[in-house]
Amino acid sequence: MTAGDILLEATKHVTRLLNHHLSDNLRFHNLQHTREVVMAAVKIGHYSGISAEDAEIIKLAALFHDTGFTISYQNHEEHGMRLAKEFLESFDYDPACISKILDCIGATKLPQRPQNLLEAILCDADMYHLSTRNYWKKNQLLKEELSLVFNRPIRNDQWYLENLNFLSHHHYHTPYGLSILASQKAAHLKQNIEKLKELTAL
């Protein structure tokens, strides 16, 4: 099976999985997010100059990184690793490559602690939205998701405080993330601080 074949089969498999087995409550962690993470991983991987084999590994890891949400919201990374392993083994995929893919998925667990470039690429791709122009739209979708999943309303001041904590402690890991993504994320952090000040001043 060629690289294109396994990627095509994996894309079809993950698309079916997320379309049919993902809760409607997941307004952020859905198929659209997965597609965006795959595109971000390709972009960061290209910038990083990785090999064709590593590019395939990172694409497959990006495809499967949130599939575990179809099983459980908690510890979804571990579930995603199992789903990826089962799928790839069914195609007799190279065990060494499977191991790298699983390590990449596991590295996205918060707080992110990637141990090599491939893991760092997926971690930065997973947080790519922190530096995009539609950040606040994505942010609202995540708020709605958490409210629905845990069945509790989230006050705006509480939400901006949680965002302040997250954005302050998050950092990108790849040269692409540090040189290109970090500045826009910093701008969003500044906006978040301003929004929080406005709410707490009322």
C-alpha positions as CSV (number, residue, x, y, z in Angstrom):
1,M,0.0,0.0,0.0
2,T,1.4,3.4,-1.0
3,A,1.6,6.5,1.2
4,G,-1.3,8.0,-0.7
5,D,-3.4,4.9,-0.2
6,I,-3.0,4.7,3.6
7,L,-3.7,8.4,4.0
8,L,-6.8,8.1,1.8
9,E,-8.1,5.1,3.8
10,A,-7.3,6.8,7.1
11,T,-9.1,10.0,6.0
12,K,-12.2,8.1,5.1
13,H,-12.1,6.1,8.3
14,V,-11.7,9.1,10.6
15,T,-14.3,11.1,8.7
16,R,-16.8,8.3,9.2
17,L,-15.8,7.9,12.8
18,L,-16.2,11.6,13.6
19,N,-19.4,12.1,11.6
20,H,-21.2,9.1,13.1
21,H,-19.8,8.6,16.6
22,L,-19.1,12.0,17.9
23,S,-21.5,13.7,20.3
24,D,-23.3,16.8,19.0
25,N,-22.1,18.5,22.2
26,L,-18.6,18.7,20.7
27,R,-18.8,22.1,19.0
28,F,-15.0,22.6,18.9
29,H,-13.4,19.1,18.9
30,N,-15.1,17.9,15.7
31,L,-14.2,17.0,12.1
32,Q,-13.6,20.6,11.1
33,H,-11.0,21.0,13.9
34,T,-9.3,17.7,12.8
35,R,-9.1,19.0,9.2
36,E,-7.6,22.2,10.4
37,V,-5.1,20.4,12.5
38,V,-4.1,18.3,9.5
39,M,-3.6,21.4,7.4
40,A,-1.6,23.1,10.1
41,A,0.6,20.0,10.6
42,V,1.4,19.9,6.9
43,K,2.3,23.6,6.9
44,I,4.5,23.4,10.0
45,G,6.0,20.2,8.8
46,H,6.9,21.7,5.4
47,Y,8.4,24.7,7.2
48,S,10.4,22.4,9.4
49,G,11.8,20.5,6.4
50,I,10.8,17.0,7.5
51,S,11.1,14.0,5.2
52,A,8.3,12.5,3.2
53,E,8.1,9.5,5.6
54,D,7.8,11.9,8.6
55,A,5.2,14.0,6.7
56,E,3.1,10.9,6.4
57,I,3.5,10.1,10.1
58,I,2.5,13.6,11.1
59,K,-0.6,13.6,8.8
60,L,-1.8,10.2,10.2
61,A,-1.2,11.4,13.8
62,A,-3.2,14.6,13.1
63,L,-6.0,12.6,11.6
64,F,-6.4,10.4,14.7
65,H,-5.4,12.8,17.4
66,D,-9.0,13.5,18.5
67,T,-10.7,10.3,17.5
68,G,-10.7,9.3,21.2
69,F,-13.5,11.8,21.8
70,T,-15.8,9.3,20.1
71,I,-15.2,7.1,23.2
72,S,-14.7,9.4,26.1
73,Y,-14.1,13.1,26.7
74,Q,-11.7,12.2,29.5
75,N,-8.4,10.7,28.5
76,H,-9.3,10.9,24.9
77,E,-5.7,10.9,23.8
78,E,-5.2,7.3,25.1
79,H,-8.4,6.2,23.4
80,G,-7.3,7.9,20.2
81,M,-3.9,6.1,20.4
82,R,-5.7,2.8,20.6
83,L,-8.0,3.5,17.7
84,A,-5.0,4.6,15.5
85,K,-3.1,1.5,16.5
86,E,-5.9,-0.8,15.6
87,F,-6.5,0.8,12.3
88,L,-2.9,1.0,11.2
89,E,-2.2,-2.6,12.3
90,S,-5.1,-3.8,10.2
91,F,-3.1,-2.5,7.2
92,D,0.2,-4.0,8.4
93,Y,1.6,-0.6,8.7
94,D,5.2,-0.4,9.9
95,P,5.4,-0.9,13.7
96,A,8.1,1.7,14.1
97,C,6.0,4.3,12.3
98,I,3.0,3.3,14.4
99,S,5.0,3.9,17.5
100,K,5.9,7.4,16.4
101,I,2.3,8.2,15.5
102,L,1.1,7.1,18.9
103,D,3.8,9.2,20.6
104,C,2.7,12.2,18.7
105,I,-0.9,11.8,19.7
106,G,0.1,11.2,23.3
107,A,2.2,14.4,23.3
108,T,-0.9,16.5,22.7
109,K,-2.2,15.8,26.2
110,L,-2.2,18.9,28.3
111,P,0.2,20.2,29.5
112,Q,2.0,19.4,26.2
113,R,5.5,18.0,26.6
114,P,6.7,16.9,23.2
115,Q,10.0,15.0,23.2
116,N,11.0,15.5,19.5
117,L,10.3,17.5,16.4
118,L,7.4,15.4,15.1
119,E,5.6,15.5,18.5
120,A,6.3,19.3,18.6
121,I,4.8,19.7,15.2
122,L,1.5,18.0,16.1
123,C,1.3,19.9,19.4
124,D,1.7,23.2,17.6
125,A,-0.8,22.2,15.0
126,D,-3.3,21.3,17.6
127,M,-3.0,24.8,19.1
128,Y,-2.7,26.6,15.8
129,H,-6.1,28.2,16.3
130,L,-4.7,30.2,19.2
131,S,-3.0,32.3,16.5
132,T,-5.7,32.6,13.8
133,R,-8.0,35.4,13.0
134,N,-11.0,33.3,14.0
135,Y,-9.6,32.6,17.4
136,W,-12.5,34.2,19.3
137,K,-15.1,32.2,17.2
138,K,-13.2,29.0,18.1
139,N,-13.0,30.2,21.7
140,Q,-16.7,30.6,21.9
141,L,-17.3,27.1,20.4
142,L,-15.0,25.6,23.0
143,K,-16.9,27.4,25.8
144,E,-20.2,26.1,24.5
145,E,-18.7,22.6,24.2
146,L,-17.5,22.5,27.8
147,S,-20.8,23.9,29.1
148,L,-22.7,21.1,27.3
149,V,-20.3,18.3,28.1
150,F,-20.1,19.0,31.8
151,N,-23.7,20.4,32.0
152,R,-22.7,23.6,33.7
153,P,-23.0,27.3,32.6
154,I,-19.7,29.2,32.4
155,R,-19.8,32.9,33.4
156,N,-17.9,35.2,31.0
157,D,-15.6,36.5,33.7
158,Q,-14.7,32.9,34.7
159,W,-14.1,32.0,31.1
160,Y,-11.8,34.9,30.4
161,L,-9.9,34.1,33.6
162,E,-9.4,30.5,32.5
163,N,-8.3,31.7,29.0
164,L,-5.9,34.1,30.6
165,N,-4.3,31.3,32.6
166,F,-4.2,29.0,29.6
167,L,-2.7,31.5,27.1
168,S,-0.2,32.7,29.7
169,H,1.2,29.2,30.3
170,H,1.0,27.9,26.8
171,H,4.0,28.1,24.5
172,Y,4.8,26.9,21.0
173,H,7.5,24.3,20.5
174,T,8.6,24.5,16.9
175,P,10.6,27.2,15.1
176,Y,7.5,28.0,13.1
177,G,5.4,28.3,16.2
178,L,7.9,30.5,18.0
179,S,8.7,32.8,15.0
180,I,5.3,33.0,13.3
181,L,2.4,31.9,15.6
182,A,3.5,33.3,19.0
183,S,3.1,37.0,18.1
184,Q,-0.6,36.6,17.1
185,K,-1.3,34.5,20.2
186,A,0.2,37.3,22.3
187,A,-2.2,39.7,20.7
188,H,-5.1,37.5,21.7
189,L,-3.7,37.3,25.2
190,K,-3.7,41.1,25.3
191,Q,-7.3,41.2,24.1
192,N,-8.3,38.6,26.7
193,I,-6.8,40.7,29.4
194,E,-8.8,43.8,28.2
195,K,-12.0,41.8,28.0
196,L,-11.5,40.6,31.6
197,K,-10.8,44.1,32.8
198,E,-14.0,45.3,31.2
199,L,-16.1,42.6,32.9
200,T,-14.5,43.0,36.4
201,A,-14.8,46.8,36.3
202,L,-18.6,46.6,36.0
